Amino acid sequence: MSELFSLDSVDDVIHGRLRLGIMAYLLGSGDTDFAQLKAKTAATDGNLSVQLRKLEEAGYVEISKGFVGKKTVTGVTLTEQGRQAFIRYLDNMQNLINEATGTV
């Protein structure tokens, strides 16, 4: 492998299947609410909460609580740091694909 790709450069926070799905969805939408994200990822409440917490601790998403009428709504927003981290992640994956297929 060339110096274009290193496994050390893979962001482990993003690399988990559900976290990857969350980041991909948020990159397109910018923000959403918990219910929409749960529907799009087919995750359980508990698993989605845990994975969102990991992304929040890394500074990749921002979680907000609010009300719509009397109903509590949890908002999820991709941060600028998260957007940049996800783009780096995608670049690293593209480098891996290029290396594996010999299209460097």
N, C-alpha and C positions, 0 to 999 in steps of 0.2 A: 504494500500500500504506500501511496505517496504521502506527503505531508498535508494534503488537502483534507484528509479525514483521520480522525483519531477517536477511538471509543471514549477516551477521556473527555472529549468535547460534547458528548451527548448529555443533555440536561435531564437528569434522572427525575426531577420534579415533573417535567412535562411528559416523559416517556411512558408512564403508566397508561394503559389503554383508556380508562375513563377520563383521566386528566388530559390526555391527548384529544379526546373527543370534545371535552369542554372547551379547551383552547381553540380548537378548529371552529367550533360553533361561534364562540365569542369573537374570533377574528372577523367573521362575516357579519355578525350582528352588532358588535360593539358592546351591547348590554342586553340583558334579558332578566326574567324573573325565575325563581327557583322552580316553579311548576312547569314552565316552558322548557327549561333545561332538563328537568327530570323526564319529561315526555320525549324530548329529542334524543336523550342518551339511554333511555329505558333503564335508568338506574333506580335503586331503592332510595328512599329518603335518607337512611342512615349512611349508605355508601357515598351518595352524592355529597352529603354534609361533610364527611371526613375528607373527601378528595378536594372539595372547595376550600376547606380549612388549610390543607397543605399548599394549595395555590395562593391563598391569601397570605400565609406565613412567608412565602417566597416573594411576596409583593407583586404577584402576577395578576391577581384579581382583587377587586374591592367589593365587599359585601355590605349592603345597606338594608335597614329594616324600615318599613313604612306601613301606612294604612291606605286601603282603598275602601272607602266607607268604613265598616267596622271590621273588615278582614285584614289581617296582617299579611304583608307581602314582603318577601325577601328578594332584593335586587342583586344582580351579579353584573359587574362591569369589568371589562378587560382594561388593565392599566397600561400606560405607555411602556413601562418596564416589561410588562407581560407581552405586549405586542412585539417589542424588540426581541425578547427572549424566544418567542415562538418563531419569528422569522429566522433567527440564528439556528434554531432547532431544525427547521425545514431545510435551510442551506446545508447543514451538516448531514441530514438524511440524503439530500440530493448528491452530495459528495460521495457518500457510501454507495449509493446506487451506481454512480458513474464509475467508481472503482470496481465494483462487482461486475459490471457489464463491459468494462474496458473502454468506456466512452469519455475518458478524462480529457 
